[in-house]
Structures are given as structure tokens and as C-alpha cells.
């Protein structure tokens, strides 16, 4: 049996993926994930705006 934390996180992953698919959104999700998980430089305009905002706080 899987721990509850694992089940919940997989459910959130699938729901997020399903929502993005339903919206037919396209982007380089791998590169966006790299920004979030590995603190890489932003690859989208909104990501760069958020980085500028954070730097000015």
C-alpha cells in the first residue's frame, strides 16, 4: 500500500496535467519545471516578469 502523501501528490499531478490538456495549453513544460524545481533562469516572459518582481522586493 502506498503512503497517503504519495497518493495525494500523484493525484495533484494528474489533475494538473488533465487541466492543462483540457485547456489545450502548449508550452515547454520541461523548461518551466526546471525554473521551479532547480531555480534555473526563466524561459518565458511571465517568468522573467516574476523574477524582476522578486528581485525588487
mmCIF file as gemmi writes it, N, C-alpha and C atoms, coordinates in Angstrom:
data_model
loop_
_atom_site.group_PDB
_atom_site.id
_atom_site.type_symbol
_atom_site.label_atom_id
_atom_site.label_alt_id
_atom_site.label_comp_id
_atom_site.label_asym_id
_atom_site.label_entity_id
_atom_site.label_seq_id
_atom_site.pdbx_PDB_ins_code
_atom_site.Cartn_x
_atom_site.Cartn_y
_atom_site.Cartn_z
_atom_site.occupancy
_atom_site.B_iso_or_equiv
_atom_site.pdbx_formal_charge
_atom_site.auth_seq_id
_atom_site.auth_asym_id
_atom_site.pdbx_PDB_model_num
ATOM 1 N N . UNK Axp A 1 ? 0.849 -1.186 0 1 0 ? 1 A 1
ATOM 2 C CA . UNK Axp A 1 ? 0 0 0 1 0 ? 1 A 1
ATOM 3 C C . UNK Axp A 1 ? 0.897 1.252 0 1 0 ? 1 A 1
ATOM 4 N N . UNK Axp A 2 ? 0.491 2.251 -0.779 1 0 ? 2 A 1
ATOM 5 C CA . UNK Axp A 2 ? 1.26 3.49 -0.883 1 0 ? 2 A 1
ATOM 6 C C . UNK Axp A 2 ? 0.946 4.427 0.277 1 0 ? 2 A 1
ATOM 7 N N . UNK Axp A 3 ? 1.922 5.218 0.705 1 0 ? 3 A 1
ATOM 8 C CA . UNK Axp A 3 ? 1.65 6.225 1.735 1 0 ? 3 A 1
ATOM 9 C C . UNK Axp A 3 ? 0.663 7.266 1.193 1 0 ? 3 A 1
ATOM 10 N N . UNK Axp A 4 ? -0.135 7.82 2.065 1 0 ? 4 A 1
ATOM 11 C CA . UNK Axp A 4 ? -1.135 8.802 1.657 1 0 ? 4 A 1
ATOM 12 C C . UNK Axp A 4 ? -0.519 10.01 0.959 1 0 ? 4 A 1
ATOM 13 N N . UNK Axp A 5 ? 0.656 10.437 1.416 1 0 ? 5 A 1
ATOM 14 C CA . UNK Axp A 5 ? 1.306 11.596 0.8 1 0 ? 5 A 1
ATOM 15 C C . UNK Axp A 5 ? 1.604 11.335 -0.678 1 0 ? 5 A 1
ATOM 16 N N . UNK Axp A 6 ? 2.025 10.115 -0.976 1 0 ? 6 A 1
ATOM 17 C CA . UNK Axp A 6 ? 2.335 9.761 -2.356 1 0 ? 6 A 1
ATOM 18 C C . UNK Axp A 6 ? 1.073 9.764 -3.209 1 0 ? 6 A 1
ATOM 19 N N . UNK Axp A 7 ? 0.021 9.192 -2.696 1 0 ? 7 A 1
ATOM 20 C CA . UNK Axp A 7 ? -1.241 9.131 -3.434 1 0 ? 7 A 1
ATOM 21 C C . UNK Axp A 7 ? -1.757 10.545 -3.692 1 0 ? 7 A 1
ATOM 22 N N . UNK Axp A 8 ? -1.707 11.394 -2.69 1 0 ? 8 A 1
ATOM 23 C CA . UNK Axp A 8 ? -2.195 12.765 -2.86 1 0 ? 8 A 1
ATOM 24 C C . UNK Axp A 8 ? -1.374 13.519 -3.892 1 0 ? 8 A 1
ATOM 25 N N . UNK Axp A 9 ? -0.045 13.392 -3.841 1 0 ? 9 A 1
ATOM 26 C CA . UNK Axp A 9 ? 0.794 14.139 -4.782 1 0 ? 9 A 1
ATOM 27 C C . UNK Axp A 9 ? 0.591 13.63 -6.21 1 0 ? 9 A 1
ATOM 28 N N . UNK Axp A 10 ? 0.421 12.334 -6.404 1 0 ? 10 A 1
ATOM 29 C CA . UNK Axp A 10 ? 0.16 11.806 -7.75 1 0 ? 10 A 1
ATOM 30 C C . UNK Axp A 10 ? -1.203 12.292 -8.251 1 0 ? 10 A 1
ATOM 31 N N . UNK Axp A 11 ? -2.181 12.355 -7.373 1 0 ? 11 A 1
ATOM 32 C CA . UNK Axp A 11 ? -3.497 12.845 -7.762 1 0 ? 11 A 1
ATOM 33 C C . UNK Axp A 11 ? -3.399 14.306 -8.209 1 0 ? 11 A 1
ATOM 34 N N . UNK Axp A 12 ? -2.658 15.106 -7.472 1 0 ? 12 A 1
ATOM 35 C CA . UNK Axp A 12 ? -2.476 16.514 -7.851 1 0 ? 12 A 1
ATOM 36 C C . UNK Axp A 12 ? -1.753 16.615 -9.189 1 0 ? 12 A 1
ATOM 37 N N . UNK Axp A 13 ? -0.749 15.775 -9.429 1 0 ? 13 A 1
ATOM 38 C CA . UNK Axp A 13 ? -0.038 15.77 -10.712 1 0 ? 13 A 1
ATOM 39 C C . UNK Axp A 13 ? -0.985 15.457 -11.863 1 0 ? 13 A 1
ATOM 40 N N . UNK Axp A 14 ? -1.783 14.419 -11.699 1 0 ? 14 A 1
ATOM 41 C CA . UNK Axp A 14 ? -2.693 14.02 -12.769 1 0 ? 14 A 1
ATOM 42 C C . UNK Axp A 14 ? -3.777 15.06 -13.005 1 0 ? 14 A 1
ATOM 43 N N . UNK Axp A 15 ? -4.285 15.651 -11.953 1 0 ? 15 A 1
ATOM 44 C CA . UNK Axp A 15 ? -5.314 16.685 -12.129 1 0 ? 15 A 1
ATOM 45 C C . UNK Axp A 15 ? -4.736 17.916 -12.834 1 0 ? 15 A 1
ATOM 46 N N . UNK Axp A 16 ? -3.516 18.294 -12.482 1 0 ? 16 A 1
ATOM 47 C CA . UNK Axp A 16 ? -2.874 19.43 -13.149 1 0 ? 16 A 1
ATOM 48 C C . UNK Axp A 16 ? -2.653 19.114 -14.625 1 0 ? 16 A 1
ATOM 49 N N . UNK Axp A 17 ? -2.135 17.948 -14.922 1 0 ? 17 A 1
ATOM 50 C CA . UNK Axp A 17 ? -1.904 17.551 -16.315 1 0 ? 17 A 1
ATOM 51 C C . UNK Axp A 17 ? -3.215 17.485 -17.088 1 0 ? 17 A 1
ATOM 52 N N . UNK Axp A 18 ? -4.248 16.952 -16.469 1 0 ? 18 A 1
ATOM 53 C CA . UNK Axp A 18 ? -5.551 16.877 -17.118 1 0 ? 18 A 1
ATOM 54 C C . UNK Axp A 18 ? -6.125 18.247 -17.408 1 0 ? 18 A 1
ATOM 55 N N . UNK Axp A 19 ? -5.963 19.174 -16.475 1 0 ? 19 A 1
ATOM 56 C CA . UNK Axp A 19 ? -6.459 20.535 -16.684 1 0 ? 19 A 1
ATOM 57 C C . UNK Axp A 19 ? -5.716 21.211 -17.82 1 0 ? 19 A 1
ATOM 58 N N . UNK Axp A 20 ? -4.39 21.082 -17.856 1 0 ? 20 A 1
ATOM 59 C CA . UNK Axp A 20 ? -3.607 21.673 -18.939 1 0 ? 20 A 1
ATOM 60 C C . UNK Axp A 20 ? -4 21.062 -20.284 1 0 ? 20 A 1
ATOM 61 N N . UNK Axp A 21 ? -4.245 19.775 -20.307 1 0 ? 21 A 1
ATOM 62 C CA . UNK Axp A 21 ? -4.672 19.122 -21.539 1 0 ? 21 A 1
ATOM 63 C C . UNK Axp A 21 ? -6.047 19.586 -21.973 1 0 ? 21 A 1
ATOM 64 N N . UNK Axp A 22 ? -6.948 19.72 -21.031 1 0 ? 22 A 1
ATOM 65 C CA . UNK Axp A 22 ? -8.304 20.179 -21.344 1 0 ? 22 A 1
ATOM 66 C C . UNK Axp A 22 ? -8.289 21.593 -21.904 1 0 ? 22 A 1
ATOM 67 N N . UNK Axp A 23 ? -7.421 22.427 -21.383 1 0 ? 23 A 1
ATOM 68 C CA . UNK Axp A 23 ? -7.299 23.796 -21.871 1 0 ? 23 A 1
ATOM 69 C C . UNK Axp A 23 ? -6.518 23.879 -23.186 1 0 ? 23 A 1
ATOM 70 N N . UNK Axp A 24 ? -5.971 22.753 -23.627 1 0 ? 24 A 1
ATOM 71 C CA . UNK Axp A 24 ? -5.145 22.67 -24.835 1 0 ? 24 A 1
ATOM 72 C C . UNK Axp A 24 ? -3.986 23.666 -24.78 1 0 ? 24 A 1
ATOM 73 N N . UNK Axp A 25 ? -3.447 23.823 -23.59 1 0 ? 25 A 1
ATOM 74 C CA . UNK Axp A 25 ? -2.321 24.744 -23.422 1 0 ? 25 A 1
ATOM 75 C C . UNK Axp A 25 ? -1.048 24.084 -23.917 1 0 ? 25 A 1
ATOM 76 N N . UNK Axp A 26 ? -0.237 24.881 -24.562 1 0 ? 26 A 1
ATOM 77 C CA . UNK Axp A 26 ? 1.033 24.369 -25.07 1 0 ? 26 A 1
ATOM 78 C C . UNK Axp A 26 ? 2.151 25.27 -24.569 1 0 ? 26 A 1
ATOM 79 N N . UNK Axp A 27 ? 3.207 24.653 -24.175 1 0 ? 27 A 1
ATOM 80 C CA . UNK Axp A 27 ? 4.4 25.354 -23.744 1 0 ? 27 A 1
ATOM 81 C C . UNK Axp A 27 ? 5.479 24.324 -23.497 1 0 ? 27 A 1
ATOM 82 N N . UNK Axp A 28 ? 6.665 24.757 -23.21 1 0 ? 28 A 1
ATOM 83 C CA . UNK Axp A 28 ? 7.741 23.841 -22.895 1 0 ? 28 A 1
ATOM 84 C C . UNK Axp A 28 ? 7.703 23.598 -21.389 1 0 ? 28 A 1
ATOM 85 N N . UNK Axp A 29 ? 6.855 22.666 -20.978 1 0 ? 29 A 1
ATOM 86 C CA . UNK Axp A 29 ? 6.624 22.416 -19.553 1 0 ? 29 A 1
ATOM 87 C C . UNK Axp A 29 ? 7.886 21.909 -18.878 1 0 ? 29 A 1
ATOM 88 N N . UNK Axp A 30 ? 8.747 21.226 -19.605 1 0 ? 30 A 1
ATOM 89 C CA . UNK Axp A 30 ? 10.01 20.766 -19.031 1 0 ? 30 A 1
ATOM 90 C C . UNK Axp A 30 ? 10.85 21.955 -18.578 1 0 ? 30 A 1
ATOM 91 N N . UNK Axp A 31 ? 11.003 22.956 -19.453 1 0 ? 31 A 1
ATOM 92 C CA . UNK Axp A 31 ? 11.819 24.125 -19.103 1 0 ? 31 A 1
ATOM 93 C C . UNK Axp A 31 ? 11.177 24.932 -17.986 1 0 ? 31 A 1
ATOM 94 N N . UNK Axp A 32 ? 9.866 25.034 -17.977 1 0 ? 32 A 1
ATOM 95 C CA . UNK Axp A 32 ? 9.185 25.75 -16.901 1 0 ? 32 A 1
ATOM 96 C C . UNK Axp A 32 ? 9.388 25.009 -15.583 1 0 ? 32 A 1
ATOM 97 N N . UNK Axp A 33 ? 9.317 23.684 -15.618 1 0 ? 33 A 1
ATOM 98 C CA . UNK Axp A 33 ? 9.583 22.89 -14.42 1 0 ? 33 A 1
ATOM 99 C C . UNK Axp A 33 ? 10.998 23.083 -13.913 1 0 ? 33 A 1
ATOM 100 N N . UNK Axp A 34 ? 11.947 23.24 -14.828 1 0 ? 34 A 1
ATOM 101 C CA . UNK Axp A 34 ? 13.331 23.481 -14.437 1 0 ? 34 A 1
ATOM 102 C C . UNK Axp A 34 ? 13.451 24.781 -13.634 1 0 ? 34 A 1
ATOM 103 N N . UNK Axp A 35 ? 12.67 25.794 -14.028 1 0 ? 35 A 1
ATOM 104 C CA . UNK Axp A 35 ? 12.675 27.059 -13.276 1 0 ? 35 A 1
ATOM 105 C C . UNK Axp A 35 ? 12.243 26.821 -11.836 1 0 ? 35 A 1
ATOM 106 N N . UNK Axp A 36 ? 11.179 26.085 -11.681 1 0 ? 36 A 1
ATOM 107 C CA . UNK Axp A 36 ? 10.602 25.888 -10.354 1 0 ? 36 A 1
ATOM 108 C C . UNK Axp A 36 ? 11.428 24.969 -9.478 1 0 ? 36 A 1
ATOM 109 N N . UNK Axp A 37 ? 11.833 23.822 -10.052 1 0 ? 37 A 1
ATOM 110 C CA . UNK Axp A 37 ? 12.471 22.797 -9.232 1 0 ? 37 A 1
ATOM 111 C C . UNK Axp A 37 ? 13.958 23.004 -9.046 1 0 ? 37 A 1
ATOM 112 N N . UNK Axp A 38 ? 14.617 23.597 -10.042 1 0 ? 38 A 1
ATOM 113 C CA . UNK Axp A 38 ? 16.07 23.722 -9.99 1 0 ? 38 A 1
ATOM 114 C C . UNK Axp A 38 ? 16.538 25.173 -10.035 1 0 ? 38 A 1
ATOM 115 N N . UNK Axp A 39 ? 15.602 26.106 -9.918 1 0 ? 39 A 1
ATOM 116 C CA . UNK Axp A 39 ? 15.907 27.543 -9.87 1 0 ? 39 A 1
ATOM 117 C C . UNK Axp A 39 ? 16.74 27.997 -11.065 1 0 ? 39 A 1
ATOM 118 N N . UNK Axp A 40 ? 16.377 27.492 -12.235 1 0 ? 40 A 1
ATOM 119 C CA . UNK Axp A 40 ? 17.044 27.904 -13.475 1 0 ? 40 A 1
ATOM 120 C C . UNK Axp A 40 ? 16.471 29.24 -13.94 1 0 ? 40 A 1
ATOM 121 N N . UNK Axp A 41 ? 17.151 29.94 -14.83 1 0 ? 41 A 1
ATOM 122 C CA . UNK Axp A 41 ? 16.634 31.212 -15.346 1 0 ? 41 A 1
ATOM 123 C C . UNK Axp A 41 ? 15.283 31.021 -16.051 1 0 ? 41 A 1
ATOM 124 N N . UNK Axp A 42 ? 14.47 32.043 -15.987 1 0 ? 42 A 1
ATOM 125 C CA . UNK Axp A 42 ? 13.131 31.987 -16.583 1 0 ? 42 A 1
ATOM 126 C C . UNK Axp A 42 ? 13.215 31.833 -18.098 1 0 ? 42 A 1
ATOM 127 N N . UNK Axp A 43 ? 12.302 31.044 -18.662 1 0 ? 43 A 1
ATOM 128 C CA . UNK Axp A 43 ? 12.295 30.813 -20.109 1 0 ? 43 A 1
ATOM 129 C C . UNK Axp A 43 ? 11.077 31.442 -20.78 1 0 ? 43 A 1
ATOM 130 N N . UNK Axp A 44 ? 10.195 32.05 -20.013 1 0 ? 44 A 1
ATOM 131 C CA . UNK Axp A 44 ? 9.015 32.706 -20.58 1 0 ? 44 A 1
ATOM 132 C C . UNK Axp A 44 ? 8.986 34.156 -20.135 1 0 ? 44 A 1
ATOM 133 N N . UNK Axp A 45 ? 8.224 34.958 -20.848 1 0 ? 45 A 1
ATOM 134 C CA . UNK Axp A 45 ? 8.126 36.372 -20.495 1 0 ? 45 A 1
ATOM 135 C C . UNK Axp A 45 ? 7.528 36.555 -19.096 1 0 ? 45 A 1
ATOM 136 N N . UNK Axp A 46 ? 6.486 35.798 -18.776 1 0 ? 46 A 1
ATOM 137 C CA . UNK Axp A 46 ? 5.881 35.953 -17.443 1 0 ? 46 A 1
ATOM 138 C C . UNK Axp A 46 ? 6.862 35.491 -16.36 1 0 ? 46 A 1
ATOM 139 N N . UNK Axp A 47 ? 7.659 34.471 -16.661 1 0 ? 47 A 1
ATOM 140 C CA . UNK Axp A 47 ? 8.678 34.029 -15.714 1 0 ? 47 A 1
ATOM 141 C C . UNK Axp A 47 ? 9.717 35.105 -15.458 1 0 ? 47 A 1
ATOM 142 N N . UNK Axp A 48 ? 10.097 35.815 -16.515 1 0 ? 48 A 1
ATOM 143 C CA . UNK Axp A 48 ? 11.058 36.91 -16.354 1 0 ? 48 A 1
ATOM 144 C C . UNK Axp A 48 ? 10.442 38.07 -15.562 1 0 ? 48 A 1
ATOM 145 N N . UNK Axp A 49 ? 9.167 38.339 -15.788 1 0 ? 49 A 1
ATOM 146 C CA . UNK Axp A 49 ? 8.476 39.385 -15.011 1 0 ? 49 A 1
ATOM 147 C C . UNK Axp A 49 ? 8.434 39.023 -13.53 1 0 ? 49 A 1
ATOM 148 N N . UNK Axp A 50 ? 8.145 37.791 -13.23 1 0 ? 50 A 1
ATOM 149 C CA . UNK Axp A 50 ? 8.112 37.34 -11.831 1 0 ? 50 A 1
ATOM 150 C C . UNK Axp A 50 ? 9.499 37.46 -11.215 1 0 ? 50 A 1
ATOM 151 N N . UNK Axp A 51 ? 10.53 37.092 -11.958 1 0 ? 51 A 1
ATOM 152 C CA . UNK Axp A 51 ? 11.91 37.209 -11.451 1 0 ? 51 A 1
ATOM 153 C C . UNK Axp A 51 ? 12.258 38.659 -11.152 1 0 ? 51 A 1
ATOM 154 N N . UNK Axp A 52 ? 11.861 39.583 -12.045 1 0 ? 52 A 1
ATOM 155 C CA . UNK Axp A 52 ? 12.122 41.013 -11.799 1 0 ? 52 A 1
ATOM 156 C C . UNK Axp A 52 ? 11.367 41.502 -10.561 1 0 ? 52 A 1
ATOM 157 N N . UNK Axp A 53 ? 10.13 41.05 -10.424 1 0 ? 53 A 1
ATOM 158 C CA . UNK Axp A 53 ? 9.327 41.441 -9.265 1 0 ? 53 A 1
ATOM 159 C C . UNK Axp A 53 ? 9.962 40.943 -7.966 1 0 ? 53 A 1
ATOM 160 N N . UNK Axp A 54 ? 10.395 39.685 -7.975 1 0 ? 54 A 1
ATOM 161 C CA . UNK Axp A 54 ? 11.03 39.118 -6.781 1 0 ? 54 A 1
ATOM 162 C C . UNK Axp A 54 ? 12.32 39.85 -6.441 1 0 ? 54 A 1
ATOM 163 N N . UNK Axp A 55 ? 13.089 40.221 -7.454 1 0 ? 55 A 1
ATOM 164 C CA . UNK Axp A 55 ? 14.355 40.919 -7.219 1 0 ? 55 A 1
ATOM 165 C C . UNK Axp A 55 ? 14.129 42.291 -6.624 1 0 ? 55 A 1
ATOM 166 N N . UNK Axp A 56 ? 12.982 42.93 -6.927 1 0 ? 56 A 1
ATOM 167 C CA . UNK Axp A 56 ? 12.705 44.257 -6.429 1 0 ? 56 A 1
ATOM 168 C C . UNK Axp A 56 ? 12.022 44.313 -5.087 1 0 ? 56 A 1
ATOM 169 N N . UNK Axp A 57 ? 11.711 43.159 -4.511 1 0 ? 57 A 1
ATOM 170 C CA . UNK Axp A 57 ? 11.018 43.138 -3.21 1 0 ? 57 A 1
ATOM 171 C C . UNK Axp A 57 ? 11.963 43.41 -2.074 1 0 ? 57 A 1
